[in-house]
């Protein structure tokens, strides 16, 4: 079988839950040695001011295509490294959801915007985006995404001007800059050392602590320059909720994936625009190894997402009525498994104890209001 895989850059029944958050005594604890935590270089005020409506509309996904021959390859080595665990979604600690047949899009999912480090910030080629989701945490300030949506492996540095806009929607091909739930700028990036140092896509996940949100209303002056009136809207999780988190589950899990795909397929077809949220549904299975990405432990399912969806969540046990589930993966790599130049599967690193270590650091890190 010939398989082409592309980094998706900007690339069930109810089960028992271990209720409760991480213990308060662990808050602000030093990160384990294999967790990389780095404060954003760009100030929150500068990052939010940077993303005017014109720049947001002009931002594009990162497109990085690698092909590989995996003839005869079997499933990957994805397997639990300990007992399964879970943290419930915000608002679902004691909630009982009712059933509905409609697929309601989660308010927690949105678009992430950032600029390439070292590039001319006025050059729109450096304006990029991914997808991500708010996830449960002690301080309700965590965004989950792919590691390649926070860290540039080519320059070995975290991205600049990093912000998250939950429930992003562009229904008239023109974003008006209002941001329904505000814009949240990065304070601290948390990723695994094996991605940052080794570029290993088995660790292509990150958890970002964001400052309390700002809701700008943009207006142009007589000279065409953008200016914004800003309002503090508080914590991310208080405004849109947060997905639960689970790890060391079966490689066969029924999931929804959400994101903002926009990139084209290898054959040039471009079915998505990135302006609105899309979803896929299916049951995951172990994916073949992909040496060029150092992939040995990915799980994936049938989905035609393209670049731009990168960082969006795999949600397990998703409830339409509450719009919440359990984060069990993130969109990482798109696959063309039959060699017809059309992506037909999407994969995520298998979430195990290493993933939980990175999540736990972020889940207990405070951010608060933007510095004045």
N, C-alpha and C positions, 0 to 999 in steps of 0.2 A: 504493500500500500504506500502510495506517495502522499505525504502530508505537508501542506504549507501552513505555517503558523505565523501569525503577526501579533506583535505586542500591541495590545489595545490602548495605546496611549492617546493622550490628548495632544490599550489594549488590549401533608401526611397526617398521618394520625397523630393525635396529641401524645406527648410524652412527658415523663416526670421532670420537673424543674427543681434545681437547687435554688431556692428562693434567697433573696437578699443580695446586697452589694458586697464589695470587698470591705473588710473590716476597717473601721475608722483609724485604727492604730497603724495601718499600713500607709495612710495618706502621706504624701510627700516623701516616701521612703526613697532611698537611693536606688537608681535603676540597676538591674543585674548587668553583669559585664557584657552580655551579648545583646543588650538593648541600647540603641543609639538615640539619645535625646538631644535635640539642638533647637535653641530659640531662633525664631525667624530673624533674618537680617533686616528686612524691611519693617519699619514701624507700622502699626495697625492703621494709624491715621493716613500715612502715605499710601499704603496698599489700597485702602478704600477710595481715597481721592484719585488714585491712578485709574481705576476702572470706571471711566465715564461710559455712558451708553454707546457711544461710537466705538470704543475699544471692545466692549463686550460683544457687540454685534460682529466685529471683525475677527474675534478670536477663533482659532482653528485647532483641530486636534493634532497631536503629534503622530506622524506616519512613519513607521519603522518596520520594514518587511524583511522577514527571514524565512527561507525555505529549507526543508530538511527531508531526507529520505528515511522513513522509519519502517521499511519493509520487514515484516515478520515480528515487529515489536509487540510485546505483550503489554498488559496493563502496568501502571507504575507501582511503586512500592508504598503508596499511600496506606497508612495504617495508624491506629491510635498508639500513642506513646504513654498512655496512662488512662485512668478512668475518665468517662465523659463528664462534662460540667456545663452549667448554663447560668446566665444572669438574665433575669426577665426584662422585657421592654419597659420603658418609662410609662407609668400609668397602668401597667398590667400585672403589678405585683400580686394583686388580689382579684383582678377583674375576671369576669366570665363573659366571653364573647358570644354573640349570637351568629348564626350562619346566614350567609347571603351568597347568591350565585354571581353577583357582579364583581369584576376585578376593579377595586378602588385603588388608585395610585397613592403611594405613601407620601405624606407631607415631608417626611424626613429626608427624602432623596432630592438632590439638587446638582447644580453644576459648580465645579471648582475652576477658578481662573488663576493663572500664574504667568510669570514671564521667565524667559530663559536667562540664566545668569551669564554675565559677561557680554550680553548682546546689547545692541542699541535699543534702549527702551522705547524709543519713538518709532522703531521699525515694526510694523504690524506682524512681520514674520516671527517675532519673538512673543507674540500674544497667544497663549495656548489655553486649552481647557481640558478637563476630565469630568468624571462623575464621582459622587460620593454620597454618604448618608450619615445622619446623626445617629449616634449609638449611645446606649445607657452608660452612665458614669456618675460617680459620686457628686460631681459639681455640674453635671448636665452641660458639658462643654466639649464633647468629643465627636470628631468627624472621622469615620472609617473610609479608607480608599486604598488604592494600590500604591505600593512604594514608589513605582516609577512615576506617580503623579505628585510626588513631593521631592524626589531626589534625582538629579541629573548625573547618570553614571559616566557620561562622556567628560564632564568637567569636575566630577567628584565634589558636588556642592548641592545644597538644597535650593529649591527654586525661590525666586523673589516675587513680591507682590501677590502672595497667596491668599485667596479669599474663597469663601463658600457661600453660595446663594441657594438656600433650600426652596423646593417647589418652584424652581425656575420655569417660566412658561413664556413663550413668544408666539402668541396666537395670530398676529397680524404681520409677521415677518419684520416686526419692529419692536424691540424691547424698549419700554418707556422709562426704565431706570428706577421704578418705584420699589422693586424687590418686595414681594408680599410679606415676608417674615423677617426682612432685614438682610444685611450682609455681615459675615463673620470672618474676621481676619485671624490668621494663624498667630499663635503665641509660641507653641512648642511642637516640633515634629518628633514623632516616636516611631522608629523603624528597627528592623532586626539587623544586626551587624553583618550577617551573611549576605544580605542584599547590598548594603552600603559598601562593603569591602570586596565581596566576591562576585557581585552582580548575579546572584543566584535567585532565579525566579520562583523557587520553592518557598521563598520568603518575600514574595512580592505583595506585601500588605503594610499598611501604616495607619497610625491613629494620631490625629492632630488635635491638640488642645487649642480651642479658639477663644478669643475674647468675647465678652458680651456684644451683642449685635448693634449695628447702626442702621437706621432706616433713612437713607438719603432720598430726597426728592430733587431731581436734577432739572436745572433750567439753563437755557443759553442766554448770554448777554447780547448786546447789539453787535459785538464783534465776533460772535459765533463761539465764544469760549464757554465751557461748561462750569456751572457753580451749583453747589448742593446745600440744601438745608438739611441738617442731620438731627436725628433723634435717637437716644439710647433706648433699645427695645429689650434689653435684658438677656437672659441666658438662652442659648440655642434650644436645649431640651425642654425648657418651659414653654417655648413658642411652637415647636413642631413635634415634640416628643422625641423618643429615641428607641431604636431597635434593640432587642435583646442580643445576647452574644452566647454562642455555644461552640464547643470544641470537642475533639476526639469522638465524633459521631461516625456512623457508618459511611463508607464511601458512596453508598446508594441512598441518596436522600432526595426527596421530592421538593423542589425549590422554585421560587420565582426569582428572576433576575431583572433589575431595573437599571436604566441608564439613559444617556443622551447620545446615541450613536450618530455619526455624521460622515465618517470616512467611506470611501468607495471600496467595493470588492476588487480583487485582483483583475477581474475582467473589465473594470472600468465602470460598472454599474453602481449608481449611488442612490439607494432607496431611502436613505435617511437624511435629515437636515440638521439634527442636533438642537432644533428649536423647541421640541416638546419631548417629554419623557415617554420611553417605550418599555415594553416588558416581554420576557420570554418565560416559558414554563416547561419543566421537564424533570426527569430523574437523573441524577449524576451517576457517573461511573469513573473508575480510574482511567486516566489518559496515558498514552504511550510516553516513554522518555523522549525528551527533546534536548539533545546535548548542547546545541548552540545557545539555549537559554539556561542550561544547567538544570533542566526540569527533570525530576524523578518522582515527584509527589504532587501531581496535579489531579484534580477531579473536574469533569466537565459534562456538558449535556448539549443536546441539539438546539442550536440557536444561531441566527444569522446576524447577530450584532457585529458592527464594524467599529473602527476607531472612534473615540469620543465617549463610548460607553465604559471605557476603562475606569476602574475604581468603583463602579456601581455595585450594589450588594447582591449576593446570593442570599435570599431569605428563606429560612426553613420554618415550616409550620405557620406560614403567613395567614393572617385572618383579615378578610376583606372588611369586616365590620369595624375593626379597630385600626386597620392599616398598619399593623405591627406583626413582627415575627422575630426570628432569631438569626442574627448574622452568622452564616456558616461558611462564607467565602466572599471574594470580591472579583469582579471581572478583570482578568489579567491578560489572557492570550486568546486570539481568535484562530481557529483551525479550519483548513480546507482538507478534510480527511480523504476525499475521493479524487482530488486532483483536477477538479473541473473549474478552477479559478473562482469559486464561490465559497465564502466562509459558511460552514455548516455546524460548527460547535464553538462553544466558549468555555474557557476553563479558569479555575481558581487554584491557588495553592491550597493544599489540604490543611485545614485549621487543626493544629494539635497543641501540645503543651507549650511549644515555643511561641506560637501565636498568642496564647493566653498571657505569657509573660510580658509581651509588648503591650497588649491591651491593658493589663493590670496597672502598668506604670501610668498610662494615659488616663485610665479611669479614676485614678486617685490624685491627679495633678490639677491644682487650682489655677484659674486664669483671671477671672473678674473683669472689671471694666477696662477699656483701653486707657493707657496713660494719657493724661491731658497734655 
